[in-house]
Amino acid sequence: MVHKLILVRHGQSEWNEKNLFTGWVDVRLSALGEEEAKKAGKMLKESGLKPDVLYTSKLSRAIQTADIALDHADRLWIDVKRDWRLNERHYGALQGKDKASTLEQYGPVQFKTWRRSFDVPPPAIEDSSEFSQAHDERYADIPADVIPKTESLKLVIDRLLPYWDSDISKDLKSGKTVMITAHGNSLRALVKTLDNISDDDIAELNIPTAIPLVYELDDDLKPIKPAYYLDPEAAAAGAAAVAAQGAKK
Ligand SMILES: O=C(O)[C@@H](CO)OP(=O)(O)O
C-alpha cells in the first residue's frame, strides 16, 4: 500500500515579512501568507490529493495556513490534531532579532551556524524576555523543564520523532492521507529523517512557504520515490529566498 503524506510550511508570516527570527513567538500570517495558503489549497484540490487528517503545531501561522488551505481544497471538515512537538525550532535568545542585523553583528559563519548547523543551538532565552514562552498557557500541560529555551535541529528531531512514532505514523499506516502544516525547521527535521539526509547536507535544505510537498511511502514509511512539490518551480524560488534571508534589509 502507498501511504501519502503532505507537508506544508505555513505561508509568509508577519515576522518573515519583517525578516525577524521567530521560533516559538506566535505571529500571524501576513496578507501575502494568506494568499499563499489559498494557493496551496487550490494546488491540493487540483492534485486530487485528499487529506483525511490534519496535524498542526500549536502556532497560529500553521493553524491559519491549514484552515485557509483546507477550506480552498473543500476539506475543512477533516479531523485535526495539534501538538507542540510540531512547533518551529525554538530560536532561543535570537527570537525577535532582525536577521540582517544579526548577520552584520556576528558575521556569516556564526549566523549560518545558528541558522543551519545540525547541533549548535543559539544562546538560551531568559524567562523574563518578552519573547519567551515560559508562561504561555498553551504549553501549561508540558513540564516546565521540557519547554525549550533554545533548540538545535537535532533537539527538534529528538522531540518530534516520538510524536511521529506515537501518532502520525499510526494514522499513515492505517491508510489515512496525512497533512502536516508546520514550520521551516520542524519540517526540515522531518524531511531529514524521511530522506535520510546527513547532518552536513541538511544545512543546505530550505523549505519554501506554503507549497505542498508530497511523500509516497511504503509500509515501513520509507519513500518509494523522491518527494515532490506540487509547484516545483515556485518551490525552488521560495527555497532560494529563504536561504538568502539574512542578506535582506
Ligand atoms: O525565524 C524562524 O523561526 C525561521 C523560520 O522562519 O527562520 P530561519 O529560516 O532563519 O530558520
The ligand as an SDF file (V2000), in Angstrom:
LIG
                    3D

 11 10  0  0  0  0  0  0  0  0999 V2000
   12.7240   32.5990   12.1810 O   0  0  0  0  0  0  0  0  0  0  0  0
   12.3890   31.4060   12.1760 C   0  0  0  0  0  0  0  0  0  0  0  0
   11.7480   30.8680   13.0720 O   0  0  0  0  0  0  0  0  0  0  0  0
   12.7770   30.5360   10.9810 C   0  0  0  0  0  0  0  0  0  0  0  0
   11.6450   30.3170   10.0470 C   0  0  0  0  0  0  0  0  0  0  0  0
   11.0160   31.4970    9.6490 O   0  0  0  0  0  0  0  0  0  0  0  0
   13.8230   31.1850   10.3090 O   0  0  0  0  0  0  0  0  0  0  0  0
   15.0860   30.5010    9.6190 P   0  0  0  0  0  0  0  0  0  0  0  0
   14.6940   30.1960    8.2010 O   0  0  0  0  0  0  0  0  0  0  0  0
   16.1100   31.6160    9.6830 O   0  0  0  0  0  0  0  0  0  0  0  0
   15.4950   29.3170   10.4000 O   0  0  0  0  0  0  0  0  0  0  0  0
  1  2  2  0
  2  3  1  0
  2  4  1  0
  4  5  1  0
  4  7  1  0
  5  6  1  0
  7  8  1  0
  8  9  2  0
  8 10  1  0
  8 11  1  0
M  END
$$$$
